[in-house]
Amino acid sequence: MAYVSLDPDALQTLIDGLKGYATTAITNRDDAVNVNTYEDSPTSLTDFSDIVGLHCASLEDEAADLQNRLDAARAANESGLTTTGADGRTIAYVIPEGMEDTAENATASNNVDTVNQAREDAASLSDYAKGGCDPDDWDALLARVQAGQDDPAYANALLANIDPGRLLDLPVDIHDRMKIRDPKDQTDSFLRPDAARDLTSALGHVLATASYTWPDDQAADYANKLADATEEKGKSERHRALNGMLMASQDVDVDEDGTAESVGLDYSDSMLTTLAQRMENYSPQKWDNTSPRDWWHRLGDFHDDSHLLPKELYSDNPLAGVVHAMTGNPQAAQNWLVARPDGQGAPDPASADQTEETVQRVQDLVGWGSLKEKGWATDWATMAYEFDSQGWVSSDPAVMSQEERSYQDYASATAVSGILNGVGGGEKPVTLPDGVRNLVSETLANHPDSVVESTDSTNPVSPVSSGEMEADDGTTTYDYRPLFTNRALSNLVGQISYNETASSRLGESVTDYNQKVFDDAVATYEDSGNPKSVNAAVKAQCRTNGFFAGAAGYQEVGSAEKADKVSKDRNKTASFLAGLIPTVGPEASYIVNVAQPFNEDQESSANSRAHNMKDVALKQNYEQLTASLLNSGLYDSDDLLGAVRDSGKDRQTDRVVDEAGNPLTVDMDPSEIGDTGVKRGLDQVGGYLYHRADGTLDYTDTRQSSFNEGYEMAKPSSGEAPGHAWGG
């Protein structure tokens, strides 16, 4: 590809000079011929006239050739095919490899026709916004913009011919020109009711398509111009138009579950991060008393704002649009939320205090909008899942160093902690869309260790946990995990309990983790004879089960309170608590069958229902713990026969321990282990199971006390919200 550079102003001057010289020469020739004719043609000027004409035509051809090249360079520059030179003046056109540098080839290879159409459409948009248009003409223009919205050449050229502020005004201005008034009843209607929404979406695609081709400095500059335009005095609706453009979406199966999610378009990272920083510090100028639209805002919200970009679709929240756009650009989103320190190489993770400040800032950003607001909770949950997946991180040391991967791990954990603690941080139980419940459960299921740690009797001392680990090259690095406050985790788990798939996913993940911890603890005990690790594993398992039950109960009561405020009709929301408390151990994992929903009622009965849920969950906790202990090999035949004897032989204990003192649960298939008699036998044996020789490995009290401890953390008996301060 050959690039031919030129100075457009100087070349245009030359072209105009050549054309002007030719015009002057023709004029002077004609004057001479006219005088000669007036004087009865004392001499023949035919040859002179022809020669001058030929030379002037050659000059005009040369000027036209140069003009075509200049037009090609301008088109290439406007369409993003080439960029302005470092001197700020020079532009260029391209000639493909193997082609001659002719005006015809320059025209054919530099998007001239596309740019001309974009210029025409830009002019039409401006004209229609000022003077209106025929609806059919509008339909044709909109169709052209939509047809070109994903073409980088068209998108760049369109934006090059529309000022950023004007771009944000177009949807509402054109929509207003579509208004007609009925002379009889004096009511307004619109010839194209969706004009603003249709144009906003198309311009969002145009903005994304163009920005993706820009260098970082150009992208950041345009972002600043957009932000400046939204803050101008008397332009209070521009940020809603910007939100609408940034809410244009694409369908992507983010979590690879077979169902596509609606995420933002692909933008320049530089433009998005710059725009996010500006909108985070959004500072519009004061009201403009000369602007009718500002009068409307100051007087109050009217019931009919259909001629504007409606609030229910295009939020007044300055961050609504940029947050949605970030879902399609997760690496840019993470860089915005967890600012990367300046300097060369991979940065070191921030201090504990800085991390807590960052997490708090992210929580505050989540709090800018209501979780009930269209798409707000979904966008944040999507970003949390994307950060946790880290699709841009490479394990190839030739592509990304271990230090860089470690930093990315830290940034991801920090951002995820901030988002989920923000989404779940409401003082009252939250209500989340079903898609959010699934995304949150997937993210939490990736961190069962974080979930278990966050159910402790006090909130974690820090929102991010770190632990040393040895890298493949033998160096020491760190593993970072997000942690959650009792309140956030209670709210999130409570919402997850309303979705059967989400409940099972999280429950199975935590169960597998706790089983591994338990198995490791048993191995440690067998080597050392010290039961400390087994004690800790049992306590953590029971505490987590209690926390999950408390979270479901907390949601039960909170949802019933909301229902009473809205309606006296019975609320049928289902809690799949059983899916959250599956049985520990692969052999005993079928004790809890398919989850049966607990149906919410009104506040008058919600507390008793929550109490019933607790009783069911506690019984499930007993059963799963006993099955796990029986299968662990921790107890000999004397211990098991002693448990049978002390519990009373008429309690179906022979269903789980045989006459020789061997556990029968190890070889049971799912249908057998789920039998009512087996479950009853587990309950009885578990109440008397301990080492007869020294009294150790006795969890008959722990299974309830640790369960109650977790329950209290998720659903405080005081009736207050769970704790939400680090270390408290």
LINZICOR-V498694 format. One record per residue. N is the residue number from 0. PHI is phi in degrees with one decimal (NA if undefined). PSI is psi in radians with two decimals (* if undefined). OMEGA is omega in whole degrees, -180 to 180 (none if undefined). Layout:
N,PHI,PSI,OMEGA / N,PHI,PSI,OMEGA
This chain:
0,NA,2.16,178 / 1,-99.6,2.38,178 / 2,-109.0,2.18,180 / 3,-109.3,1.95,-175 / 4,-94.2,2.64,179 / 5,-156.9,2.75,175 / 6,-94.0,1.91,-172 / 7,-63.1,-0.67,-179 / 8,-68.5,-0.79,-180 / 9,-65.4,-0.73,-180 / 10,-67.2,-0.67,179 / 11,-64.8,-0.64,176 / 12,-63.0,-0.76,178 / 13,-62.6,-0.79,-180 / 14,-60.4,-0.82,180 / 15,-63.3,-0.63,178 / 16,-65.3,-0.76,179 / 17,-63.0,-0.78,180 / 18,-66.7,-0.68,179 / 19,-66.3,-0.72,178 / 20,-62.3,-0.76,180 / 21,-63.0,-0.75,179 / 22,-61.9,-0.77,-180 / 23,-64.0,-0.73,-180 / 24,-62.3,-0.77,179 / 25,-62.8,-0.73,180 / 26,-62.4,-0.80,-180 / 27,-65.6,-0.68,177 / 28,-60.7,-0.81,-179 / 29,-63.2,-0.65,178 / 30,-62.8,-0.76,-179 / 31,-64.7,-0.76,179 / 32,-62.0,-0.73,-179 / 33,-64.4,-0.72,179 / 34,-65.8,-0.75,-180 / 35,-60.9,-0.71,179 / 36,-67.4,-0.70,-180 / 37,-62.2,-0.57,-179 / 38,-91.7,0.42,178 / 39,65.6,0.55,173 / 40,52.1,1.09,178 / 41,-61.5,-0.33,177 / 42,-144.6,2.81,179 / 43,-89.3,2.19,179 / 44,-111.4,0.27,-177 / 45,-61.7,-0.89,-180 / 46,-62.7,-0.73,179 / 47,-59.1,-0.79,-178 / 48,-64.2,-0.71,-180 / 49,-66.5,-0.76,-178 / 50,-63.4,-0.78,179 / 51,-62.6,-0.72,180 / 52,-62.5,-0.75,180 / 53,-63.9,-0.78,-179 / 54,-65.5,-0.68,178 / 55,-66.8,-0.65,177 / 56,-64.3,-0.68,177 / 57,-63.6,-0.72,177 / 58,-61.6,-0.75,-180 / 59,-65.7,-0.67,177 / 60,-63.8,-0.74,179 / 61,-64.3,-0.71,178 / 62,-64.0,-0.72,179 / 63,-65.9,-0.69,178 / 64,-61.4,-0.81,178 / 65,-65.0,-0.65,179 / 66,-64.1,-0.70,178 / 67,-62.8,-0.70,178 / 68,-66.3,-0.72,179 / 69,-64.8,-0.75,178 / 70,-62.1,-0.66,178 / 71,-64.6,-0.73,179 / 72,-65.5,-0.72,178 / 73,-65.1,-0.70,179 / 74,-65.2,-0.76,179 / 75,-61.5,-0.69,-179 / 76,-69.5,-0.78,-180 / 77,-67.5,-0.56,-176 / 78,-87.2,-0.04,178 / 79,85.2,0.07,179 / 80,-68.4,-0.64,175 / 81,-130.8,2.92,-178 / 82,-121.3,2.82,176 / 83,-69.0,2.47,-178 / 84,-66.5,2.97,-178 / 85,-63.1,-0.40,180 / 86,-78.8,-0.10,179 / 87,80.8,0.02,-177 / 88,-121.8,-0.78,-171 / 89,-68.6,2.35,173 / 90,-125.0,3.04,-175 / 91,-148.0,2.72,167 / 92,-117.4,2.89,-176 / 93,-114.6,2.62,173 / 94,-125.5,2.06,-178 / 95,-59.7,2.70,-180 / 96,-56.9,2.34,176 / 97,87.4,-0.02,180 / 98,-108.8,2.62,179 / 99,-77.9,2.66,178 / 100,-82.8,1.46,177 / 101,-118.1,2.80,179 / 102,-61.4,-0.65,-180 / 103,-64.2,-0.79,179 / 104,-67.1,-0.62,178 / 105,-63.4,-0.75,180 / 106,-64.9,-0.72,-176 / 107,-73.7,-0.37,-171 / 108,-107.6,0.10,-172 / 109,-131.4,0.57,172 / 110,59.4,0.53,-175 / 111,-62.3,-0.83,-179 / 112,-63.9,-0.72,180 / 113,-63.2,-0.74,-179 / 114,-67.5,-0.70,178 / 115,-60.6,-0.70,178 / 116,-66.7,-0.72,179 / 117,-63.7,-0.71,177 / 118,-62.2,-0.74,179 / 119,-63.4,-0.75,-180 / 120,-67.5,-0.65,177 / 121,-62.4,-0.73,178 / 122,-65.2,-0.70,179 / 123,-65.1,-0.71,177 / 124,-58.9,-0.77,179 / 125,-65.1,-0.75,180 / 126,-64.6,-0.77,-179 / 127,-65.7,-0.60,179 / 128,-67.9,-0.49,-179 / 129,-90.0,-0.78,-172 / 130,-118.1,0.03,-179 / 131,79.3,-3.14,-178 / 132,-163.7,2.91,174 / 133,-70.1,2.41,-179 / 134,-54.3,-0.64,180 / 135,-67.5,-0.65,177 / 136,-64.9,-0.66,177 / 137,-63.9,-0.76,179 / 138,-58.6,-0.73,-179 / 139,-67.0,-0.74,180 / 140,-65.1,-0.80,179 / 141,-59.9,-0.71,180 / 142,-62.8,-0.65,179 / 143,-68.5,-0.73,179 / 144,-64.0,-0.75,179 / 145,-65.8,-0.62,179 / 146,-67.4,-0.54,-178 / 147,-99.0,-0.02,-171 / 148,-64.0,-0.42,-180 / 149,-104.4,0.15,178 / 150,-96.2,2.00,-177 / 151,-55.7,-0.66,-179 / 152,-64.7,-0.85,180 / 153,-64.2,-0.79,-177 / 154,-62.1,-0.81,179 / 155,-62.8,-0.74,-178 / 156,-67.6,-0.68,179 / 157,-62.6,-0.81,-180 / 158,-68.5,-0.53,179 / 159,-66.1,-0.35,-177 / 160,-111.4,0.21,176 / 161,-134.0,2.16,177 / 162,-61.7,2.47,-179 / 163,-53.7,-0.72,178 / 164,-65.2,-0.71,179 / 165,-65.1,-0.63,178 / 166,-56.6,-0.74,-178 / 167,-74.3,-0.37,179 / 168,-83.3,-0.45,-170 / 169,-55.7,-0.84,-175 / 170,-57.3,-0.83,-178 / 171,-71.2,-0.73,-178 / 172,-62.7,-0.78,179 / 173,-67.0,-0.69,178 / 174,-60.3,-0.74,179 / 175,-60.9,-0.59,-179 / 176,-74.4,-0.19,178 / 177,-89.5,0.03,-175 / 178,-81.3,2.39,174 / 179,-130.1,2.61,-178 / 180,-113.5,2.31,176 / 181,-76.1,2.09,-176 / 182,-67.1,-0.37,-178 / 183,-79.9,-1.00,-176 / 184,-99.8,0.03,176 / 185,58.8,0.67,176 / 186,-108.5,2.67,-179 / 187,-98.2,2.54,171 / 188,-141.5,3.03,-175 / 189,-127.9,2.33,-178 / 190,-64.8,-0.57,176 / 191,-132.6,1.55,-174 / 192,-58.6,-0.44,-177 / 193,-103.0,0.30,-175 / 194,-58.1,-0.85,-178 / 195,-63.8,-0.78,-178 / 196,-65.8,-0.74,-180 / 197,-63.3,-0.78,-179 / 198,-69.1,-0.68,179 / 199,-59.3,-0.79,179 / 200,-63.5,-0.78,-179 / 201,-63.2,-0.73,180 / 202,-69.0,-0.50,174 / 203,-62.6,-0.76,176 / 204,-63.9,-0.71,178 / 205,-60.0,-0.80,-179 / 206,-62.8,-0.77,180 / 207,-64.7,-0.82,-177 / 208,-60.8,-0.78,-179 / 209,-68.8,-0.81,-174 / 210,-62.9,-0.52,-178 / 211,-65.4,-0.33,-180 / 212,-96.6,-0.10,-173 / 213,-84.6,2.58,168 / 214,-69.0,2.81,-172 / 215,-57.4,-0.72,-177 / 216,-67.2,-0.68,178 / 217,-66.7,-0.71,-180 / 218,-64.4,-0.77,180 / 219,-65.5,-0.68,179 / 220,-63.3,-0.75,-180 / 221,-67.3,-0.67,177 / 222,-59.8,-0.75,179 / 223,-64.2,-0.64,178 / 224,-65.6,-0.72,177 / 225,-62.4,-0.80,-180 / 226,-63.1,-0.74,178 / 227,-58.7,-0.72,-178 / 228,-64.0,-0.65,-180 / 229,-70.1,-0.37,-177 / 230,-95.6,-0.03,-179 / 231,-63.7,2.56,178 / 232,-64.3,2.33,178 / 233,82.5,0.10,-178 / 234,-120.9,0.90,-171 / 235,-69.6,-0.25,-178 / 236,-97.9,-0.08,-176 / 237,-63.8,-0.62,-178 / 238,-67.6,-0.46,176 / 239,-71.9,-0.63,175 / 240,-65.4,-0.71,177 / 241,-63.4,-0.74,176 / 242,-55.9,-0.80,-179 / 243,-60.7,-0.72,179 / 244,-64.9,-0.74,-178 / 245,-73.7,-0.25,178 / 246,-86.5,-0.03,173 / 247,-58.2,2.46,-167 / 248,-129.6,2.88,169 / 249,-131.7,2.70,-180 / 250,-95.7,2.10,-179 / 251,-136.7,2.36,176 / 252,-82.2,1.45,-173 / 253,-61.0,-0.82,-175 / 254,-98.2,0.18,175 / 255,53.6,0.74,178 / 256,-103.2,0.15,180 / 257,91.8,-0.09,179 / 258,-119.8,2.21,-177 / 259,-76.9,2.46,174 / 260,-102.0,2.69,178 / 261,-91.3,1.93,-178 / 262,-123.6,2.97,-178 / 263,-66.2,2.86,178 / 264,-76.3,3.00,178 / 265,-83.7,2.05,179 / 266,-117.3,2.97,168 / 267,-64.2,2.25,178 / 268,-59.8,-0.69,-179 / 269,-63.5,-0.73,179 / 270,-64.9,-0.77,-177 / 271,-66.5,-0.79,-179 / 272,-66.0,-0.70,177 / 273,-63.5,-0.77,-180 / 274,-65.6,-0.68,179 / 275,-62.9,-0.76,179 / 276,-62.8,-0.70,179 / 277,-68.3,-0.76,-178 / 278,-73.3,-0.45,174 / 279,-65.0,-0.49,178 / 280,-111.0,0.57,-177 / 281,-53.7,2.18,-176 / 282,-140.8,1.37,-179 / 283,-68.5,2.65,176 / 284,-71.7,2.94,-176 / 285,-63.7,2.92,179 / 286,-58.5,2.59,177 / 287,-103.2,1.95,-177 / 288,-67.2,-0.20,179 / 289,-93.8,-0.05,-177 / 290,-100.2,2.03,178 / 291,-57.7,-0.63,-179 / 292,-66.1,-0.59,176 / 293,-70.9,-0.54,174 / 294,-59.7,-0.81,-178 / 295,-58.7,-0.76,-179 / 296,-64.5,-0.66,-177 / 297,-74.6,-0.56,-180 / 298,-77.1,-0.42,180 / 299,133.5,3.04,-179 / 300,-86.3,2.16,178 / 301,-85.8,2.65,-177 / 302,-66.8,-0.39,-177 / 303,-122.0,1.80,175 / 304,-118.6,0.59,-174 / 305,-65.6,-0.35,178 / 306,-82.2,-0.08,177 / 307,-107.3,-3.07,172 / 308,-81.6,1.94,-170 / 309,-61.8,2.46,-176 / 310,-63.9,-0.57,-177 / 311,-67.9,-0.33,177 / 312,-103.7,-0.67,-175 / 313,-123.3,1.59,-169 / 314,-57.9,2.70,170 / 315,-78.5,-0.15,177 / 316,-68.5,2.05,-176 / 317,-60.4,-0.38,-178 / 318,-94.7,-0.11,-173 / 319,-58.1,-0.81,-178 / 320,-69.5,-0.80,-177 / 321,-68.2,-0.58,177 / 322,-65.3,-0.74,177 / 323,-64.5,-0.75,180 / 324,-59.5,-0.61,-179 / 325,-63.2,-0.45,-180 / 326,-64.0,-0.40,176 / 327,-93.6,-0.01,-177 / 328,-141.4,1.11,-170 / 329,-62.6,-0.55,180 / 330,-68.0,-0.70,175 / 331,-64.0,-0.68,180 / 332,-62.4,-0.77,-180 / 333,-64.8,-0.68,179 / 334,-65.6,-0.54,177 / 335,-71.4,-0.82,-175 / 336,-74.3,-0.63,179 / 337,-120.1,1.58,-173 / 338,-59.2,2.23,-179 / 339,-80.0,2.23,180 / 340,-62.4,2.61,178 / 341,-71.6,2.78,177 / 342,123.2,2.96,-178 / 343,-85.6,2.69,175 / 344,75.8,-3.06,-179 / 345,-76.9,2.23,-179 / 346,-75.5,2.73,173 / 347,-77.2,2.57,175 / 348,-58.5,2.70,-177 / 349,-72.5,2.91,177 / 350,-68.7,2.94,-180 / 351,-60.8,-0.73,180 / 352,-64.9,-0.76,179 / 353,-65.3,-0.67,178 / 354,-61.9,-0.78,180 / 355,-63.7,-0.66,177 / 356,-63.8,-0.73,180 / 357,-64.7,-0.78,179 / 358,-61.1,-0.71,179 / 359,-64.2,-0.70,178 / 360,-61.7,-0.76,180 / 361,-64.4,-0.73,176 / 362,-58.0,-0.75,180 / 363,-62.9,-0.68,179 / 364,-64.3,-0.72,175 / 365,-59.2,-0.62,-179 / 366,-74.9,-0.08,177 / 367,-63.7,-0.50,-178 / 368,-123.3,2.90,177 / 369,-86.4,2.47,176 / 370,-64.6,-0.27,176 / 371,-83.4,-0.26,-177 / 372,-66.9,2.46,-176 / 373,-52.3,2.03,173 / 374,80.7,-0.20,-173 / 375,-63.6,-0.94,-180 / 376,-64.4,-0.69,-179 / 377,-62.4,-0.75,-179 / 378,-64.0,-0.75,180 / 379,-67.5,-0.73,179 / 380,-64.6,-0.64,177 / 381,-63.1,-0.80,179 / 382,-62.0,-0.73,179 / 383,-59.2,-0.77,179 / 384,-63.3,-0.75,-179 / 385,-64.9,-0.76,178 / 386,-60.1,-0.75,-177 / 387,-67.1,-0.57,179 / 388,-75.3,-0.56,178 / 389,49.5,1.00,-179 / 390,-63.4,-0.27,-177 / 391,-94.4,-0.09,-177 / 392,-87.8,2.26,-179 / 393,-105.2,2.45,176 / 394,-88.0,-0.06,180 / 395,-79.8,2.01,-178 / 396,-62.3,-0.35,177 / 397,-74.1,-0.37,-179 / 398,-98.6,-0.70,-177 / 399,-143.7,2.24,-178 / 400,-70.2,2.80,177 / 401,-61.1,-0.65,179 / 402,-63.7,-0.69,179 / 403,-68.4,-0.72,178 / 404,-62.3,-0.68,179 / 405,-64.2,-0.72,178 / 406,-65.7,-0.74,179 / 407,-61.2,-0.64,177 / 408,-62.8,-0.76,178 / 409,-62.9,-0.85,-178 / 410,-61.4,-0.71,179 / 411,-62.4,-0.85,-179 / 412,-61.4,-0.68,-180 / 413,-66.0,-0.80,-179 / 414,-66.2,-0.76,-180 / 415,-63.0,-0.75,178 / 416,-59.8,-0.80,-180 / 417,-61.8,-0.78,-177 / 418,-66.6,-0.91,-175 / 419,-70.3,-0.59,174 / 420,-69.8,-0.45,175 / 421,-76.6,-0.80,179 / 422,-62.6,-0.68,-177 / 423,-96.0,0.13,-171 / 424,-88.0,0.09,-179 / 425,-65.0,2.51,-178 / 426,-67.7,-0.49,175 / 427,-102.4,2.66,177 / 428,-52.6,2.35,-176 / 429,-87.7,2.85,173 / 430,-124.7,2.14,-175 / 431,-119.5,2.60,174 / 432,-61.6,2.72,-176 / 433,-62.0,-0.63,178 / 434,-63.5,-0.62,178 / 435,-67.5,-0.71,178 / 436,-57.0,-0.73,179 / 437,-66.9,-0.80,-179 / 438,-62.8,-0.75,180 / 439,-65.1,-0.70,180 / 440,-64.9,-0.63,178 / 441,-65.4,-0.71,179 / 442,-67.4,-0.81,179 / 443,-64.3,-0.64,-180 / 444,-64.5,-0.41,175 / 445,-74.4,-0.24,-176 / 446,-132.7,1.04,180 / 447,-61.4,-0.56,178 / 448,-63.7,-0.67,178 / 449,-66.3,-0.71,180 / 450,-61.3,-0.86,-179 / 451,-62.7,-0.78,-180 / 452,-62.5,-0.61,-177 / 453,-78.1,-0.09,177 / 454,-91.7,0.11,-176 / 455,-64.1,2.97,-173 / 456,-67.8,-0.29,174 / 457,-128.5,2.71,177 / 458,-63.0,2.64,176 / 459,-56.0,2.63,-178 / 460,-74.2,-0.30,-177 / 461,-144.3,2.62,179 / 462,-76.0,-0.17,179 / 463,-133.9,2.29,178 / 464,-100.7,2.52,177 / 465,-132.6,2.55,179 / 466,-144.8,2.48,-180 / 467,-69.3,2.53,174 / 468,-150.7,2.74,-179 / 469,-96.3,2.21,180 / 470,-77.1,2.99,-179 / 471,-60.7,-0.53,-178 / 472,-89.1,0.13,177 / 473,91.0,-0.14,180 / 474,-79.6,2.78,179 / 475,-90.1,2.25,176 / 476,-131.4,-3.02,-175 / 477,-128.8,2.55,175 / 478,-106.3,2.22,-176 / 479,-112.9,2.42,-179 / 480,-134.9,2.47,175 / 481,-74.6,2.52,174 / 482,-120.5,2.88,-171 / 483,-136.2,2.51,175 / 484,-71.8,2.81,178 / 485,-56.6,-0.71,-177 / 486,-65.9,-0.84,-178 / 487,-61.8,-0.80,-178 / 488,-67.1,-0.66,178 / 489,-62.4,-0.81,179 / 490,-63.1,-0.77,-177 / 491,-68.0,-0.80,180 / 492,-65.5,-0.67,177 / 493,-59.4,-0.72,177 / 494,-70.1,-0.67,177 / 495,-60.4,-0.57,-179 / 496,-65.0,-0.23,178 / 497,-87.4,0.02,179 / 498,-128.2,2.07,-173 / 499,-61.5,-0.78,-180 / 500,-64.3,-0.78,180 / 501,-63.7,-0.71,179 / 502,-61.8,-0.84,-179 / 503,-63.6,-0.70,-180 / 504,-60.4,-0.89,-179 / 505,-67.8,-0.75,-180 / 506,-59.9,-0.76,-180 / 507,-66.8,-0.68,180 / 508,-63.1,-0.83,180 / 509,-66.1,-0.66,178 / 510,-62.7,-0.82,179 / 511,-60.5,-0.73,179 / 512,-63.7,-0.85,-179 / 513,-63.8,-0.60,178 / 514,-65.1,-0.70,179 / 515,-65.0,-0.76,178 / 516,-60.4,-0.73,180 / 517,-64.6,-0.78,-180 / 518,-62.2,-0.74,178 / 519,-63.2,-0.67,180 / 520,-66.2,-0.69,178 / 521,-62.6,-0.76,179 / 522,-62.0,-0.72,178 / 523,-63.2,-0.73,179 / 524,-63.4,-0.72,-179 / 525,-65.2,-0.53,179 / 526,-80.3,-0.64,-171 / 527,-110.1,-0.41,-175 / 528,78.4,0.05,180 / 529,-94.4,2.10,-176 / 530,-83.5,0.10,-174 / 531,-56.4,-0.81,-177 / 532,-68.0,-0.63,178 / 533,-66.5,-0.74,178 / 534,-57.7,-0.79,-178 / 535,-64.9,-0.69,-179 / 536,-65.6,-0.74,180 / 537,-65.7,-0.76,179 / 538,-60.8,-0.79,-179 / 539,-62.8,-0.73,180 / 540,-62.8,-0.84,-178 / 541,-67.7,-0.67,179 / 542,-63.8,-0.73,179 / 543,-64.4,-0.75,177 / 544,-60.4,-0.74,178 / 545,-63.6,-0.70,179 / 546,-62.4,-0.79,180 / 547,-60.8,-0.72,178 / 548,-65.8,-0.70,178 / 549,-65.0,-0.67,179 / 550,-63.2,-0.75,178 / 551,-64.5,-0.71,178 / 552,-66.7,-0.67,179 / 553,-61.6,-0.74,177 / 554,-67.1,-0.68,-179 / 555,-56.5,-0.87,-178 / 556,-69.1,-0.78,-179 / 557,-62.7,-0.71,179 / 558,-67.2,-0.64,179 / 559,-67.0,-0.64,177 / 560,-61.7,-0.75,178 / 561,-63.5,-0.72,-179 / 562,-62.7,-0.68,179 / 563,-63.0,-0.60,-179 / 564,-72.1,-0.49,-176 / 565,-95.1,-0.77,-173 / 566,-158.8,2.71,175 / 567,-92.4,0.02,179 / 568,-72.6,2.59,-180 / 569,-62.6,2.36,179 / 570,-97.8,2.27,-171 / 571,-106.4,0.33,180 / 572,-59.7,2.36,-175 / 573,-104.8,2.39,176 / 574,-109.5,2.04,-179 / 575,-93.5,1.10,-177 / 576,-61.4,-0.65,-176 / 577,-60.3,-0.54,178 / 578,-67.6,-0.44,180 / 579,-81.1,-0.30,-178 / 580,-124.2,1.13,175 / 581,-74.4,2.91,-175 / 582,-76.8,2.47,177 / 583,-68.8,2.45,171 / 584,98.3,2.31,-179 / 585,-62.0,-0.62,-179 / 586,-74.4,-0.47,-174 / 587,-109.6,0.31,-170 / 588,-77.5,0.05,-178 / 589,-110.4,0.19,-178 / 590,-61.0,-0.72,177 / 591,-88.4,2.06,-178 / 592,-79.8,-2.93,-180 / 593,-53.0,2.29,-175 / 594,-60.2,2.35,173 / 595,-102.7,2.31,-176 / 596,-70.8,2.52,170 / 597,-97.0,2.05,-177 / 598,-85.9,2.29,178 / 599,-68.9,2.57,171 / 600,-123.1,-2.89,180 / 601,-79.8,3.04,-173 / 602,-57.6,-0.58,-177 / 603,-59.5,-0.52,-179 / 604,-113.8,-0.07,-174 / 605,-65.0,-0.69,-179 / 606,-65.1,-0.72,178 / 607,-67.5,-0.63,178 / 608,-65.5,-0.73,178 / 609,-61.8,-0.65,178 / 610,-64.6,-0.70,177 / 611,-64.1,-0.69,177 / 612,-60.8,-0.71,179 / 613,-62.0,-0.78,-179 / 614,-61.3,-0.76,179 / 615,-63.2,-0.79,-179 / 616,-65.1,-0.69,179 / 617,-62.6,-0.72,178 / 618,-63.9,-0.73,177 / 619,-62.3,-0.68,178 / 620,-61.6,-0.77,177 / 621,-56.1,-0.87,-174 / 622,-63.6,-0.81,-178 / 623,-67.8,-0.66,179 / 624,-65.5,-0.78,180 / 625,-62.3,-0.77,179 / 626,-60.8,-0.74,180 / 627,-64.5,-0.73,180 / 628,-66.0,-0.72,179 / 629,-62.3,-0.65,-177 / 630,-82.9,-0.12,-172 / 631,-80.7,-0.37,-175 / 632,80.8,0.15,-180 / 633,-71.6,-0.43,-174 / 634,-114.2,2.45,178 / 635,-91.1,-3.10,-176 / 636,-63.9,-0.60,178 / 637,-63.4,-0.68,179 / 638,-64.7,-0.79,-177 / 639,-70.2,-0.72,178 / 640,-66.9,-0.61,176 / 641,-63.8,-0.70,178 / 642,-64.6,-0.71,178 / 643,-63.8,-0.82,-179 / 644,-60.5,-0.80,-176 / 645,-70.4,-0.48,-178 / 646,-82.6,-0.34,-178 / 647,98.0,2.16,-172 / 648,-73.4,-0.13,-178 / 649,-91.2,0.21,-175 / 650,-105.1,0.41,179 / 651,63.4,0.50,176 / 652,-68.0,-0.40,179 / 653,-69.0,-0.12,176 / 654,-78.4,-0.31,-177 / 655,-121.0,-0.33,178 / 656,-135.3,2.26,-179 / 657,-85.0,-3.14,-175 / 658,-65.9,-0.41,-180 / 659,-87.5,-0.04,-179 / 660,87.0,0.41,177 / 661,-97.8,2.41,177 / 662,-71.3,2.34,-179 / 663,-94.6,-0.16,-176 / 664,-72.5,-0.40,-174 / 665,-60.7,-0.73,-174 / 666,-99.0,0.14,-178 / 667,-75.2,2.52,173 / 668,-89.0,2.98,-175 / 669,-54.6,-0.71,-177 / 670,-67.5,-0.60,-180 / 671,-72.6,-0.77,-175 / 672,-72.1,-0.33,177 / 673,-89.6,0.03,-179 / 674,-65.2,2.50,-179 / 675,-59.5,-0.71,180 / 676,-64.3,-0.71,178 / 677,-63.0,-0.77,-180 / 678,-62.8,-0.67,178 / 679,-66.6,-0.71,177 / 680,-61.8,-0.72,177 / 681,-60.0,-0.77,-179 / 682,-60.7,-0.73,-177 / 683,-73.2,-0.83,-180 / 684,-63.0,-0.69,-178 / 685,-61.2,-0.47,-179 / 686,-74.9,-0.13,-177 / 687,-135.5,0.41,-174 / 688,-95.0,2.04,176 / 689,-167.6,2.96,177 / 690,-71.8,2.05,-179 / 691,-68.7,-0.48,-175 / 692,-70.2,-0.78,-175 / 693,-130.2,0.04,177 / 694,79.2,0.06,180 / 695,-81.6,3.10,180 / 696,54.6,0.68,179 / 697,-102.8,1.92,-177 / 698,-115.3,0.35,-178 / 699,-65.0,-0.55,176 / 700,-91.5,-0.66,-177 / 701,-58.3,-0.69,-176 / 702,-60.1,-0.45,178 / 703,-97.8,-0.75,-176 / 704,-65.1,-0.75,179 / 705,-69.3,-0.65,175 / 706,-58.9,-0.84,-179 / 707,-64.2,-0.61,178 / 708,-61.5,-0.82,178 / 709,-64.9,-0.70,180 / 710,-60.3,-0.74,-179 / 711,-64.9,-0.62,179 / 712,-66.2,-0.64,-178 / 713,-86.4,-0.54,-178 / 714,-138.2,1.44,-176 / 715,-58.0,2.39,-180 / 716,-66.5,-0.31,178 / 717,-70.3,-0.27,-176 / 718,87.7,-0.11,178 / 719,-79.8,2.95,177 / 720,-71.2,2.64,176 / 721,-59.1,2.83,-177 / 722,-64.8,2.60,-177 / 723,-140.0,0.42,178 / 724,-118.4,2.41,-178 / 725,-64.8,2.28,179 / 726,79.5,0.11,-178 / 727,-120.8,*,none
